[in-house]
Amino acid sequence: MANEDYSKEYSEQSFWGKIKGFAKVAGIKVVYVALILYYTLQDPNVPKKAKAIIIGALGYFILPIDLVPDLIPVAGYSDDFAMLFWALLQVMTHINRGIRAKAKQQLTEWFGNIDFQDIHDIDYKLDNPDDDPKLSL
């Protein structure tokens, strides 16, 4: 996936605006991956190439008009999830447990008492990159 075209859509303000406005609609998995990428982007030790991948994926997520419009229930975020998850796989060596903990803390603030089993397959993939669990929204 080429996501360089979407990098111009990314800004910290537009990211927080999108995610706060659509968190419940997008679903916990989409938001979790987006937050992991956001917090990875904030890490000064992450190389520029990895940051460019993240910025492109988050730009795609922010863009309201994409392959599948976000206004379509459930399906509207499937392409966003695919792009975000692709980026996650590209930069996964730069994602540490502290970043994941920040993302989970933010999820808890927004969604309340959540069942972390809903995001277990994402954490499993990060912990076991050679395994291939089935991921879906």
N, CA and C of each residue as an Amber inpcrd file, in Angstrom:
protein
   411
   0.8420000  -1.1770000   0.0000000   0.0000000   0.0000000   0.0000000
   0.8860000   1.2380000   0.0000000   0.6400000   2.1200000  -0.9010000
   1.3860000   3.3630000  -0.9290000   0.5820000   4.4060000  -0.1710000
   1.1530000   4.9160000   0.9110000   0.3960000   5.8680000   1.7090000
   1.0360000   7.2400000   1.7560000   2.0600000   7.4820000   0.9390000
   2.7210000   8.7750000   0.9330000   1.7570000   9.8990000   0.5700000
   0.7850000   9.6230000  -0.3060000  -0.1650000  10.6360000  -0.7470000
  -1.0390000  11.1440000   0.3950000  -1.1780000  10.3850000   1.4510000
  -2.0600000  10.7480000   2.5460000  -1.3440000  11.4900000   3.6690000
  -0.0310000  11.5740000   3.6040000   0.7170000  12.1950000   4.6890000
   0.3500000  13.6630000   4.8640000  -0.0350000  14.3360000   3.7910000
  -0.4060000  15.7520000   3.9030000  -1.7050000  15.9360000   4.6830000
  -2.4730000  14.8770000   4.8500000  -3.7230000  14.9450000   5.6050000
  -3.4910000  14.8930000   7.1110000  -2.2870000  14.4790000   7.5230000
  -2.0240000  14.2780000   8.9490000  -1.6100000  15.5710000   9.6340000
  -2.2090000  15.8060000  10.7790000  -1.7300000  16.7800000  11.7510000
  -2.1990000  16.2550000  13.0980000  -1.5240000  16.6490000  14.1430000
  -1.9180000  16.1630000  15.4580000  -3.3450000  16.6060000  15.7870000
  -3.6840000  17.8340000  15.4450000  -5.0200000  18.3520000  15.7080000
  -6.0860000  17.5740000  14.9270000  -5.8170000  17.2880000  13.6470000
  -6.8150000  16.5490000  12.8620000  -6.9330000  15.1020000  13.3390000
  -5.8210000  14.5170000  13.8040000  -5.8770000  13.1600000  14.3450000
  -6.8050000  13.1090000  15.5580000  -6.5710000  13.9920000  16.5390000
  -7.3810000  13.9640000  17.7570000  -8.8300000  14.3160000  17.4620000
  -9.0530000  15.2280000  16.5260000 -10.4230000  15.5660000  16.1510000
 -11.1580000  14.3740000  15.5710000 -10.5130000  13.6560000  14.6690000
 -11.1280000  12.4820000  14.0330000 -11.3810000  11.3880000  15.0630000
 -10.3730000  11.0920000  15.8350000 -10.4950000   9.9450000  16.7310000
 -11.4850000  10.2110000  17.8650000 -11.5220000  11.4210000  18.3680000
 -12.4860000  11.7400000  19.4200000 -13.9080000  11.7590000  18.8760000
 -14.0650000  12.2260000  17.6560000 -15.3940000  12.3170000  17.0730000
 -15.9660000  10.9920000  16.6080000 -15.0890000  10.0440000  16.2670000
 -15.5670000   8.8000000  15.6660000 -15.1160000   7.5420000  16.3930000
 -14.5780000   7.6770000  17.6020000 -14.0280000   6.5290000  18.3250000
 -15.0460000   5.4070000  18.4890000 -16.2140000   5.7280000  18.9410000
 -17.2180000   4.6810000  19.1930000 -17.7400000   4.0760000  17.9040000
 -17.8490000   4.8850000  16.8630000 -18.3230000   4.3910000  15.5750000
 -17.2590000   3.5050000  14.9220000 -16.0100000   3.9450000  14.9730000
 -14.9160000   3.2040000  14.3370000 -14.6680000   1.8700000  15.0300000
 -14.8290000   1.8420000  16.3220000 -14.6440000   0.6070000  17.0750000
 -13.3020000   0.5600000  17.7740000 -13.2430000  -0.2800000  18.7680000
 -12.0950000  -0.3290000  19.6560000 -10.8080000  -0.7800000  18.9440000
 -10.9130000  -1.7150000  18.0050000  -9.7080000  -2.1890000  17.3170000
  -9.0910000  -1.0890000  16.4530000  -9.9210000  -0.3900000  15.7040000
  -9.4250000   0.6950000  14.8550000  -8.7710000   1.7640000  15.7270000
  -9.4390000   2.1320000  16.7980000  -8.9230000   3.1800000  17.6800000
  -7.6380000   2.7230000  18.3580000  -7.5920000   1.4900000  18.8010000
  -6.3850000   0.9680000  19.4600000  -5.1820000   1.0210000  18.5270000
  -5.3320000   0.5500000  17.3060000  -4.2160000   0.5720000  16.3530000
  -3.8200000   2.0120000  16.0390000  -4.8040000   2.8870000  15.8530000
  -4.5020000   4.2940000  15.5760000  -3.7340000   4.9230000  16.7380000
  -4.1420000   4.6250000  17.9580000  -3.4480000   5.1690000  19.1240000
  -2.0320000   4.6150000  19.2530000  -1.8600000   3.3320000  19.0010000
  -0.5110000   2.7560000  19.0330000   0.3840000   3.4830000  18.0340000
  -0.1230000   3.6830000  16.8310000   0.6650000   4.3800000  15.8190000
   0.9520000   5.8210000  16.2360000  -0.0440000   6.4870000  16.7780000
   0.1540000   7.8730000  17.2270000   1.2540000   7.9490000  18.2820000
   1.1800000   7.0950000  19.2960000   2.1850000   7.1370000  20.3660000
   3.5530000   6.6810000  19.8740000   3.5970000   5.7960000  18.8990000
   4.8790000   5.4090000  18.2980000   5.4790000   6.6000000  17.5600000
   4.6440000   7.3540000  16.8890000   5.0900000   8.5470000  16.1750000
   5.7130000   9.5640000  17.1320000   5.2190000   9.6320000  18.3520000
   5.7330000  10.5920000  19.3400000   7.0930000  10.1950000  19.9090000
   7.4850000   8.9410000  19.7390000   8.7410000   8.4390000  20.2980000
   9.9180000   9.0020000  19.5010000  10.8100000   9.7450000  20.1430000
  11.9450000  10.3430000  19.4210000  12.9480000   9.3150000  18.8870000
  12.8910000   8.0910000  19.3720000  13.8240000   7.0520000  18.9240000
  13.3720000   6.3280000  17.6650000  12.1690000   6.5960000  17.1970000
  11.6370000   5.9360000  16.0000000  12.2330000   6.6260000  14.7670000
  12.7780000   5.8420000  13.8400000  13.4070000   6.4230000  12.6390000
  12.4100000   7.1650000  11.7470000  12.9340000   8.0790000  10.9610000
  12.1060000   8.9080000  10.0800000  11.3020000   8.0760000   9.0880000
  11.8720000   7.0050000   8.5810000  11.1430000   6.1680000   7.6190000
   9.8930000   5.5670000   8.2680000  10.0350000   5.0770000   9.4870000
   8.8870000   4.5090000  10.2020000   7.8510000   5.5960000  10.4840000
   8.3210000   6.7880000  10.8450000   7.3960000   7.8940000  11.1060000
   6.6480000   8.2850000   9.8410000   7.3160000   8.2340000   8.7050000
   6.6550000   8.5690000   7.4320000   5.5380000   7.5750000   7.1320000
   5.7760000   6.2990000   7.4000000   4.7420000   5.2730000   7.2070000
   3.5500000   5.5610000   8.1180000   3.8320000   5.8800000   9.3700000
   2.7700000   6.1630000  10.3390000   1.9650000   7.3860000   9.9210000
   2.6560000   8.4460000   9.5320000   1.9770000   9.6800000   9.1360000
   1.0720000   9.4260000   7.9290000   1.5480000   8.6420000   6.9690000
   0.7120000   8.3140000   5.8130000  -0.5330000   7.5480000   6.2050000
  -0.3820000   6.5570000   7.0900000  -1.5340000   5.7510000   7.5210000
  -2.5190000   6.5820000   8.3390000  -2.0020000   7.4170000   9.2290000
  -2.8950000   8.2610000  10.0240000  -3.5670000   9.3160000   9.1460000
  -2.8650000   9.7860000   8.1330000  -3.4700000  10.7120000   7.1760000
  -4.6280000  10.0650000   6.4460000  -4.4520000   8.8120000   6.0440000
  -5.5440000   8.0700000   5.3880000  -6.7300000   7.9280000   6.3330000
  -6.4520000   7.6160000   7.5870000  -7.4950000   7.4640000   8.5910000
  -8.2750000   8.7730000   8.7750000  -7.5720000   9.8780000   8.7780000
  -8.1840000  11.1890000   8.9950000  -9.0260000  11.6180000   7.7970000
  -8.5650000  11.2910000   6.6090000  -9.2500000  11.7120000   5.3890000
 -10.6820000  11.1790000   5.3850000 -11.6870000  12.0700000   5.3020000
 -13.0710000  11.5910000   5.3730000 -13.5290000  10.8510000   4.1200000
 -12.9200000  11.1350000   2.9930000 -13.3090000  10.4730000   1.7460000
 -12.1590000   9.5510000   1.3640000 -12.3890000   8.2520000   1.4920000
 -11.3660000   7.2830000   1.1330000 -12.0240000   6.1380000   0.3720000
 -11.3550000   5.0250000   0.2850000 -11.8490000   3.8990000  -0.5020000
 -13.2800000   3.5120000  -0.1320000 -13.5320000   3.3590000   1.1600000
 -14.8780000   3.0690000   1.6530000 -15.2530000   4.2130000   2.5890000
 -16.2340000   5.0310000   2.2330000 -16.5790000   6.1890000   3.0610000
 -16.8890000   5.8030000   4.5060000 -16.3650000   6.6100000   5.4470000
 -16.5000000   6.3110000   6.8640000 -17.9420000   6.3750000   7.3650000
 -18.8230000   6.9500000   6.6060000 -20.2210000   7.0630000   7.0350000
 -20.9870000   5.7570000   6.9060000 -20.4280000   4.7870000   6.1900000
 -21.0760000   3.4860000   6.0500000 -20.8090000   2.6910000   7.3330000
 -21.8460000   2.3170000   8.0720000 -21.6330000   1.6230000   9.3360000
 -20.7540000   0.3780000   9.1810000 -19.8460000   0.1670000  10.0990000
 -18.8960000  -0.9360000  10.1950000 -17.9630000  -0.9930000   8.9870000
 -18.4920000  -1.1880000   7.8040000 -17.6570000  -1.3100000   6.6040000
 -16.8640000  -0.0450000   6.3190000 -17.3700000   1.1010000   6.7480000
 -16.7120000   2.3690000   6.4790000 -15.3330000   2.4790000   7.0890000
 -15.0660000   1.7120000   8.1180000 -13.7440000   1.7590000   8.7570000
 -12.8980000   0.5370000   8.4370000 -13.3940000  -0.3670000   7.6130000
 -12.6130000  -1.5600000   7.2870000 -11.3570000  -1.2050000   6.4990000
 -11.4530000  -0.2680000   5.5730000 -10.2620000   0.1350000   4.8200000
  -9.3010000   0.9130000   5.7120000  -9.8420000   1.7070000   6.6370000
  -8.9840000   2.4320000   7.5760000  -8.2070000   1.4330000   8.4380000
  -8.9230000   0.4140000   8.9290000  -8.2740000  -0.6050000   9.7500000
  -7.1890000  -1.3210000   8.9510000  -7.4720000  -1.6450000   7.6960000
  -6.4780000  -2.3260000   6.8640000  -5.2260000  -1.4690000   6.6980000
  -5.4060000  -0.1820000   6.4230000  -4.2590000   0.7140000   6.2590000
  -3.4950000   0.8640000   7.5720000  -4.2200000   1.0750000   8.6660000
  -3.5660000   1.2340000   9.9640000  -2.8260000  -0.0340000  10.3720000
  -3.4570000  -1.1810000  10.1490000  -2.8140000  -2.4410000  10.5350000
  -1.5930000  -2.7220000   9.6610000  -1.6920000  -2.3960000   8.3850000
  -0.5230000  -2.5360000   7.5000000   0.6370000  -1.7050000   8.0430000
   0.3560000  -0.4570000   8.4090000   1.4050000   0.4120000   8.9570000
   1.9510000  -0.1640000  10.2600000   1.0600000  -0.6850000  11.0940000
   1.4750000  -1.2900000  12.3560000   2.4810000  -2.4150000  12.1080000
   2.2030000  -3.2540000  11.1280000   3.1060000  -4.3560000  10.8030000
   4.4560000  -3.8440000  10.2880000   4.4460000  -2.7200000   9.5830000
   5.6820000  -2.1610000   9.0370000   6.5850000  -1.5890000  10.1220000
   5.9920000  -1.0950000  11.2010000   6.7810000  -0.4120000  12.2370000
   6.7800000  -1.1560000  13.5660000   6.3120000  -2.3870000  13.5680000
   6.0960000  -3.0990000  14.8280000   7.3600000  -3.2690000  15.6780000
   8.5270000  -3.2360000  15.0660000   9.7560000  -3.3790000  15.8610000
  10.0140000  -2.1460000  16.7270000   9.3140000  -1.0670000  16.4670000
   9.4890000   0.1730000  17.2280000   8.3900000   0.3780000  18.2710000
   7.4970000  -0.5940000  18.3870000   6.3770000  -0.4890000  19.3220000
   6.7260000  -1.2650000  20.5850000   6.7540000  -0.5580000  21.7000000
   7.0860000  -1.2250000  22.9610000   5.8540000  -1.2980000  23.8640000
   6.0060000  -1.9700000  24.9610000   4.8720000  -2.1610000  25.8740000
   4.3890000  -0.8400000  26.4760000   5.2920000   0.1140000  26.6540000
   4.8950000   1.4260000  27.1730000   3.9500000   2.1470000  26.2240000
   4.2200000   2.0540000  24.9390000   3.3480000   2.6560000  23.9270000
   1.9780000   1.9890000  23.9680000   1.9720000   0.6840000  24.0430000
   0.7000000  -0.0460000  24.1000000  -0.0690000   0.2930000  25.3750000
   0.6410000   0.4670000  26.4780000  -0.0110000   0.8280000  27.7440000
  -0.6690000   2.2080000  27.6440000   0.0050000   3.1640000  26.9910000
  -0.5940000   4.4930000  26.7930000  -1.8680000   4.3870000  25.9600000
  -1.8150000   3.5780000  24.9190000  -2.9890000   3.4070000  24.0520000
  -4.1350000   2.7820000  24.8410000  -3.8460000   1.7890000  25.6630000
  -4.8880000   1.1390000  26.4660000  -5.4550000   2.0960000  27.5100000
  -4.6030000   2.9210000  28.0900000  -5.0740000   3.8960000  29.0590000
  -6.0400000   4.8780000  28.3950000  -5.7000000   5.3220000  27.1880000
  -6.5770000   6.2400000  26.4650000  -7.8960000   5.5580000  26.0990000
  -7.8260000   4.2930000  25.7000000  -9.0530000   3.5350000  25.4130000
  -9.9590000   3.4890000  26.6320000  -9.3810000   3.2260000  27.7900000
 -10.1560000   3.1400000  29.0290000 -10.7990000   4.4790000  29.3570000
 -10.0760000   5.5710000  29.1260000 -10.6500000   6.8990000  29.3820000
 -11.8520000   7.1550000  28.4760000 -11.7740000   6.7410000  27.2280000
 -12.8400000   7.0070000  26.2630000 -13.9910000   6.0140000  26.3440000
 -13.6640000   4.7350000  26.4710000 -14.6910000   3.7000000  26.4050000
 -15.1370000   3.2120000  27.7750000 -14.4380000   3.6200000  28.8190000
 -14.7740000   3.1400000  30.1580000 -14.1590000   1.7760000  30.4000000
 -14.8210000   0.9740000  31.1840000 -14.3330000  -0.3540000  31.5210000
 -14.4740000  -1.2590000  30.2970000 -13.3720000  -1.4980000  29.5970000
 -13.4340000  -2.2750000  28.3650000 -12.9130000  -3.6890000  28.5760000
 -13.2930000  -4.5570000  27.6960000 -12.8140000  -5.9270000  27.6910000
 -11.6000000  -5.9770000  26.7730000 -10.4230000  -6.0850000  27.3480000
  -9.2030000  -6.0770000  26.5500000  -9.0810000  -7.3140000  25.6610000
  -9.9740000  -8.2810000  25.8450000 -10.0030000  -9.4350000  24.9520000
 -10.3140000  -8.9910000  23.5240000 -11.0380000  -7.8760000  23.3980000
 -11.3870000  -7.3510000  22.0740000 -10.1650000  -6.9500000  21.2530000
  -9.0760000  -6.6230000  21.9300000  -7.8530000  -6.2070000  21.2210000
  -6.7180000  -7.2140000  21.4020000  -7.0430000  -8.3400000  21.9760000
  -6.0330000  -9.3660000  22.2370000  -5.2980000  -9.8010000  20.9780000
  -6.0060000  -9.9660000  19.8640000  -5.3570000 -10.4490000  18.6440000
  -4.3230000  -9.4440000  18.1100000  -4.5400000  -8.1730000  18.3450000
  -3.5470000  -7.1680000  17.9310000  -2.3060000  -7.2790000  18.8050000
  -2.5020000  -7.3650000  20.1220000  -1.3610000  -7.5400000  21.0230000
  -0.6250000  -8.8430000  20.7330000  -1.3900000  -9.8920000  20.4560000
  -0.7750000 -11.1840000  20.1470000   0.1330000 -11.0570000  18.9180000
  -0.3370000 -10.3890000  17.8910000   0.4650000 -10.2130000  16.6680000
   1.7300000  -9.4140000  16.9680000   1.6230000  -8.4020000  17.8090000
   2.8080000  -7.6210000  18.1620000   3.8080000  -8.4470000  18.9680000
   3.3010000  -9.3280000  19.8050000   4.1760000 -10.1870000  20.6160000
   4.7030000 -11.3890000  19.8450000   3.9870000 -11.8060000  18.8050000
   4.3190000 -13.0140000  18.0400000   4.2570000 -12.7040000  16.5510000
   5.1960000 -11.9260000  16.0380000   5.0950000 -11.4680000  14.6470000
   5.1210000 -12.5850000  13.6030000   5.6410000 -13.7430000  13.9550000
   5.7090000 -14.8320000  12.9730000   4.4320000 -15.6490000  12.8990000
   3.5770000 -15.5360000  13.9090000   2.2860000 -16.2260000  13.8860000
   1.3180000 -15.4150000  13.0350000   0.2730000 -16.0600000  12.5720000
  -0.6810000 -15.3830000  11.7110000  -2.1060000 -15.5370000  12.2360000
  -2.4520000 -14.7810000  13.3140000  -3.8370000 -14.8760000  13.7760000
  -4.7700000 -14.1680000  12.8020000  -5.9860000 -14.6050000  12.7830000
  -6.9930000 -13.9750000  11.9190000  -7.4480000 -12.6870000  12.5970000
  -7.3340000 -11.5830000  11.8660000  -7.7590000 -10.2930000  12.3930000
  -8.9470000  -9.7750000  11.6120000  -9.8990000  -9.2690000  12.3360000
 -11.0590000  -8.6480000  11.6850000 -11.5940000  -7.5760000  12.6120000
 -12.4140000  -6.7130000  12.0270000 -13.0610000  -5.6960000  12.8580000
 -14.0540000  -6.3930000  13.7180000
